[in-house]
Amino acid sequence: MSEINENLPHPALKGMRSTFFGIIGNVILAVIKGLAGYFGNSYALIADAIESTSDVFSSIIVLIGLKISSKPKDSDHPYGHGKAEPIVAIVVSLTLLAAAVTIVYQSIQEIITPHHTPAPFTLLVLVLVVTVKETLFRYVLKVGAEVQSTAVKTDAWHHRSDAITSVAAFIGISIALIFGKGYEAADDWAALLASGIIAYNAYNLFKPALAEIMDAAPKANLEKDVREITLSVEGVYDMEKCLIRKMGFDYFVDLHVIVDGNLSVREGHIIAHNVKDALLKTKLRINDVIIHIEPEEYLLNNKI
């Protein structure tokens, strides 16, 4: 694994660090769960290990995506490389779905194949796994929300899905141990149930990533803030349009600003620059603003 570049923009750096910690945790847990599942006769734990292994690869993809999305603009990418971030989120959600399908197939194979009751020690392993994975989920999700990264949030839900699989395995193994003969496959049924939850989460993670790729409008409160700041600039009468799209960690804004129609081109240009400067100085993570100036007659004519 290559070193994380400390010179990257702060959001990317923070997201990459949380993802890197997740990779380390998943590697350790995948080994522990795989060995415990094999020696403890529990396919639910082996399924859990498969899920953790898929998490390692998906987190590496997220890491690469975050690094690409943080690259500056160039002649071939005048808007930057931010689209790499939601593309990665889509890939990761699809890998999560693939993991769910794999678990379904293997669980069915185990259900129809007679096997021994899982060993009691596997329950202790699952308690450890759930604790670690839920902690990782909360940490990575918090970072994802702070840096407004779809890919990091998706990576966080991988941890939650792993925790859900482990809880299901705990319940299944407990049933097998309590009721004994005839219930050996309870943990396999639990793995089957968990795969449905994982597939559902994959779908919910896919939607916002696809929306970002399609330049869907962000939350209404962001537009509200942009409008309030714009209208507070001296010389701005009103606004006709406010279009916002997300590109990686940043936002790009297109505005139609209405000013006094008697102003010179130079004066209108100054007002436009003042609006742009006001928006870029905020903590809204706005990368660029394109402003079209409209005369006040436009507003009056459209209100008649």
C-alpha positions in Angstrom: 0.0 0.0 0.0 1.5 3.3 -1.0 1.9 6.1 1.5 -0.8 8.7 1.8 0.3 12.0 0.4 0.1 14.6 3.1 0.0 17.4 0.5 -3.4 16.4 -0.8 -6.4 18.7 -0.1 -7.7 18.3 3.5 -11.0 16.5 2.7 -9.3 13.9 0.5 -6.5 13.4 3.1 -9.0 12.9 5.9 -11.1 10.5 3.8 -8.1 8.5 2.7 -6.9 8.1 6.3 -10.2 6.7 7.5 -10.3 4.3 4.5 -6.7 3.2 5.2 -7.6 2.4 8.9 -10.6 0.4 7.6 -8.4 -1.6 5.3 -6.1 -2.6 8.1 -9.0 -3.6 10.3 -10.6 -5.6 7.6 -7.5 -7.6 6.8 -7.1 -8.6 10.5 -10.8 -9.4 10.9 -11.0 -11.4 7.7 -8.1 -13.7 8.8 -9.7 -14.1 12.3 -13.2 -14.9 11.0 -11.9 -17.2 8.2 -9.9 -19.3 10.7 -12.6 -19.3 13.3 -15.2 -20.3 10.7 -13.1 -23.1 9.3 -12.1 -24.6 12.7 -15.4 -23.8 14.3 -17.6 -25.4 11.6 -19.5 -22.1 10.9 -20.2 -21.1 7.4 -21.8 -17.9 8.7 -18.3 -16.9 9.9 -16.7 -17.9 6.7 -19.3 -15.8 4.8 -18.4 -13.0 7.2 -14.8 -13.5 6.2 -15.7 -13.3 2.5 -17.5 -10.0 3.2 -14.5 -8.6 5.0 -12.2 -9.6 2.2 -14.5 -7.9 -0.3 -14.3 -4.8 2.0 -10.5 -4.8 1.7 -10.6 -4.7 -2.1 -13.5 -2.1 -2.2 -11.6 0.1 0.3 -8.5 0.0 -1.9 -10.7 1.1 -4.8 -12.1 3.9 -2.6 -8.5 4.9 -1.7 -7.6 5.1 -5.4 -10.7 7.0 -6.2 -10.1 9.6 -3.5 -6.6 10.1 -4.7 -7.8 10.6 -8.3 -10.6 12.9 -7.4 -8.3 15.2 -5.5 -6.1 15.9 -8.5 -6.2 19.5 -9.6 -7.7 20.7 -12.9 -5.8 20.2 -16.1 -6.2 20.9 -19.8 -8.1 17.6 -20.3 -10.2 18.0 -17.2 -11.1 21.7 -16.8 -13.6 20.8 -14.0 -11.1 18.6 -12.1 -11.3 14.9 -11.5 -14.1 14.9 -8.9 -16.4 12.5 -10.8 -13.9 9.7 -9.9 -15.4 9.8 -6.4 -19.0 8.9 -7.2 -17.8 6.4 -9.9 -15.8 4.6 -7.2 -18.9 4.7 -4.9 -20.9 2.9 -7.7 -18.2 0.3 -8.1 -18.0 -0.3 -4.4 -21.8 -0.7 -4.0 -21.7 -3.2 -6.9 -19.0 -5.2 -5.1 -21.2 -5.2 -2.0 -24.0 -6.6 -4.1 -21.7 -9.2 -5.6 -20.6 -10.3 -2.0 -24.3 -10.7 -1.1 -24.9 -12.9 -4.1 -21.8 -15.0 -3.2 -23.0 -15.5 0.3 -26.5 -16.5 -0.9 -25.0 -19.2 -3.2 -22.6 -20.6 -0.6 -25.3 -20.5 2.2 -27.7 -22.6 0.1 -24.9 -25.1 -0.6 -24.2 -25.4 3.1 -27.9 -25.7 4.0 -28.4 -28.7 1.7 -25.1 -30.3 2.8 -25.1 -31.9 6.4 -22.4 -30.6 8.7 -21.4 -30.2 12.3 -22.8 -27.8 14.8 -20.6 -24.6 15.1 -18.2 -24.4 18.0 -19.1 -22.2 21.0 -15.9 -20.2 20.8 -17.2 -18.7 17.5 -19.7 -16.6 19.5 -16.8 -14.8 21.2 -15.2 -14.1 17.9 -18.4 -12.6 16.6 -18.8 -10.3 19.6 -15.3 -9.0 18.9 -16.1 -8.5 15.2 -19.4 -6.7 15.8 -17.7 -4.3 18.2 -14.8 -3.5 15.9 -16.9 -3.2 12.8 -19.6 -1.0 14.4 -16.8 1.3 15.7 -15.3 1.5 12.2 -18.7 2.2 10.7 -19.3 5.2 13.0 -15.8 6.6 12.6 -15.8 6.3 8.8 -19.4 7.6 8.3 -18.6 10.6 10.5 -15.5 11.4 8.3 -17.6 10.8 5.1 -20.2 13.3 6.4 -17.6 15.9 7.3 -15.8 15.8 3.9 -19.1 15.2 2.0 -17.7 12.2 0.3 -20.1 9.7 -1.3 -17.3 7.1 -1.7 -16.3 7.3 2.0 -19.9 7.0 3.2 -20.3 4.0 1.0 -17.1 2.5 2.5 -18.6 3.1 6.0 -21.7 1.1 5.1 -19.5 -1.8 4.1 -18.4 -1.9 7.8 -22.1 -1.7 8.9 -23.0 -4.5 6.5 -20.2 -6.6 8.0 -21.5 -6.0 11.5 -25.0 -7.0 10.4 -23.7 -10.2 8.9 -21.9 -10.9 12.2 -25.0 -10.2 14.3 -27.0 -12.6 12.1 -24.3 -15.2 12.4 -24.3 -14.8 16.2 -28.0 -15.4 16.3 -27.8 -18.4 14.0 -24.9 -20.1 15.9 -26.7 -19.5 19.2 -29.8 -21.2 17.9 -27.7 -24.2 16.6 -25.9 -24.5 20.0 -29.1 -24.1 22.1 -31.4 -26.5 20.1 -28.7 -29.0 19.1 -29.2 -31.7 16.5 -31.4 -30.7 13.6 -30.4 -27.0 13.9 -26.9 -27.3 12.6 -27.7 -25.1 9.5 -29.2 -22.3 11.6 -26.1 -20.1 11.1 -26.3 -20.8 7.3 -29.9 -19.5 7.3 -28.6 -16.5 9.3 -26.0 -15.9 6.6 -28.7 -16.1 4.0 -30.8 -13.5 5.8 -27.8 -11.2 6.2 -27.1 -11.3 2.5 -30.5 -9.8 1.9 -29.7 -7.0 4.2 -26.4 -6.4 2.5 -28.0 -6.4 -0.9 -30.5 -3.8 0.3 -27.7 -1.6 1.6 -25.9 -1.9 -1.7 -28.9 -0.6 -3.5 -29.3 2.4 -1.1 -25.6 3.2 -1.6 -25.9 3.0 -5.4 -28.6 5.6 -5.6 -26.8 8.7 -4.2 -23.7 7.8 -6.2 -25.7 7.6 -9.4 -27.5 10.8 -8.6 -24.1 12.6 -8.2 -22.9 11.2 -11.6 -26.1 12.5 -13.2 -25.5 16.0 -11.6 -28.6 15.8 -9.4 -29.3 18.9 -7.3 -27.8 18.8 -3.8 -29.8 19.3 -0.6 -32.1 22.3 -0.6 -30.3 23.9 2.4 -27.2 24.4 0.2 -29.2 26.3 -2.4 -30.8 28.4 0.4 -27.4 29.4 1.7 -26.1 30.3 -1.8 -29.2 32.5 -2.4 -28.9 34.2 0.9 -25.2 35.1 0.4 -25.8 36.2 -3.1 -28.8 38.5 -2.2 -26.7 40.0 0.6 -24.2 41.4 -1.9 -24.6 45.2 -2.6 -26.1 45.8 -6.1 -28.0 42.5 -6.3 -31.7 43.0 -6.7 -32.8 39.4 -7.0 -31.9 36.0 -8.5 -33.6 34.1 -11.3 -31.7 30.8 -11.3 -29.4 29.0 -8.9 -28.0 25.7 -10.3 -25.6 23.6 -8.2 -23.9 20.4 -8.9 -21.4 18.3 -6.9 -18.0 17.4 -8.3 -16.1 15.2 -5.9 -15.6 17.1 -2.7 -16.6 20.5 -4.1 -19.6 22.2 -5.7 -19.9 24.2 -8.9 -22.6 27.0 -9.0 -24.3 28.7 -11.9 -26.3 31.9 -11.1 -28.5 34.3 -12.9 -28.2 37.5 -10.9 -30.5 40.5 -11.5 -29.1 44.1 -11.2 -30.0 47.6 -12.1 -30.4 47.7 -15.9 -28.8 51.2 -16.1 -25.4 50.0 -14.8 -22.5 49.9 -17.2 -21.0 46.6 -18.3 -18.0 47.3 -16.0 -20.3 47.9 -12.9 -22.3 44.8 -13.6 -19.0 42.9 -13.9 -17.8 44.2 -10.5 -21.1 43.1 -8.8 -20.7 39.6 -10.4 -17.1 39.4 -9.0 -18.3 40.5 -5.6 -20.9 37.7 -5.6 -18.4 35.1 -6.7 -15.9 36.3 -4.0 -18.5 36.2 -1.3 -19.4 32.6 -2.2 -15.9 31.3 -2.5 -15.0 32.7 0.9 -17.6 30.6 2.7 -17.2 27.1 4.1 -19.7 25.7 1.6 -16.8 24.1 -0.3 -17.7 25.9 -3.6 -15.0 25.4 -6.2 -16.2 27.8 -8.9 -19.1 30.1 -9.7 -20.4 31.2 -13.1 -22.6 34.3 -13.1 -24.9 35.6 -15.7 -26.1 39.2 -15.2 -29.7 40.1 -16.0 -31.2 43.7 -15.9 -33.9 44.5 -13.5 -36.4 44.9 -16.4 -36.1 41.1 -16.8 -37.5 40.6 -13.3 -40.3 43.1 -13.8 -41.3 41.7 -17.2 -41.4 38.2 -15.8 -43.6 39.2 -12.8 -46.2 40.9 -15.0 
